[in-house]
Amino acid sequence: MKTKIGLLYGGKSAEHKVSLQTALAVIRALDMEKFEVHPIYINEEGQWIKGPQLENPVENVKALEFSQENQLSPLSLAPSLFSSERQVNEPLDVIFPLLHGPNGEDGTVQGLLELLNLPYVGNGVLASAAGMDKVMMKNVFAQAGLAQVNYVAFIKSEWEKAKESVYGKVEDTLGYPCFVKPANLGSSVGISKCTNRQELEAAFAEAFQFDRKVIIEQGVTAREIEVGILGNDEPECSVAGEIVPKKDFYDYKAKYEDGDTALIIPADITGEEYQQIKEMAIQAFKALDCSGLVRADFFLTKDGRALINEVNTMPGFTPFSMFPLLWKHTGVEYPQLIERLVALAIERHTEKQNIKYTF
């Protein structure tokens, strides 16, 4: 029998378009002989809309944006728990959340799926939330003893009340260059590189458009190395890849629009450097209690020292994305990668069913 898979994509997030590209790539790679594919689109207002079962791959993202006429209550995905809800189709075997950014990658949807007791691909509530909030993530990494760049963080009201003090703390603690980022966003949205006070002021105003909290990281001269992690309790690490942007840094346009970036796989690093990165990536995966998949990003300094930058708990699957390319060079083709992720989701869900909730 085919596995009934619900592809959940779109979302109320600045990364809505990225999610559509990810969904398109996954649909094109799914083996329709093995999977019964049910698209579930979340529009930019946050409404869930059920599309028709896909018999064949779609050609473009417009085919994945459905009208409100088929609006769906998330509760109908678990009719056995909510009998008052109309069941649209037979229950799905697994949900694949192809959501990036807030309201999807941050633990909110994962919490809903936990309440519905549905198997879902990827990280759970804690790992997703901590992985989305760069400040919390870096605090966990610090507690785990993982080397990283220096950083400071501020909330919007703190900045609005004492801008000069905030700017002064950044300059005294980190200096220039530094990077200002929204704490809860990915895909390089709202990120700015600053080399002076004027750029710093503009960067704060830009970042606070996307979040109430920002993180500022010390600039470092280093290579950007990434690895993919796959698994649950026994995670595996892919080969390493290197990002060589032709601009100052790997921004949104370079990632998703013009492909103006060189992705070197495998990265030209020593065995010792790879081993260091591999061990740190798996340590970070376990420190956040991750499951399924993450992409771990590192800085590698000239003296061969690895600094963890961040992990992405739902890395993109677009044609320009690093995560599937890393696993392809490791020996896992894209369709097989998807199948492994689905199997890991069901494995984790099955394990959770053995947990006692009464005594």
LINUR-V435390 format. One record per run of one state. SS is the DSSP state (a for helix, b for strand, c for the rest). FROM is the first residue (numbers start at 1). TO is the last residue. If there is no record, write none. Layout:
SS FROM TO
SS FROM TO
//
This chain:
c 1 2
b 3 10
c 11 15
a 16 29
c 30 34
b 35 42
c 43 47
b 48 54
c 55 60
a 61 64
c 65 67
a 68 70
b 71 71
c 72 73
a 74 78
c 79 93
b 94 98
c 99 107
a 108 115
c 116 119
b 120 120
c 121 124
a 125 132
c 133 133
a 134 143
c 144 150
b 151 155
a 156 161
c 162 162
a 163 173
c 174 177
b 178 182
c 183 191
b 192 194
c 195 196
a 197 207
c 208 212
b 213 218
c 219 222
b 223 231
c 232 235
b 236 237
c 238 240
b 241 245
c 246 251
a 252 256
c 257 260
b 261 265
c 266 270
a 271 287
c 288 291
b 292 300
c 301 305
b 306 312
c 313 321
a 322 330
c 331 333
a 334 352
c 353 359
//
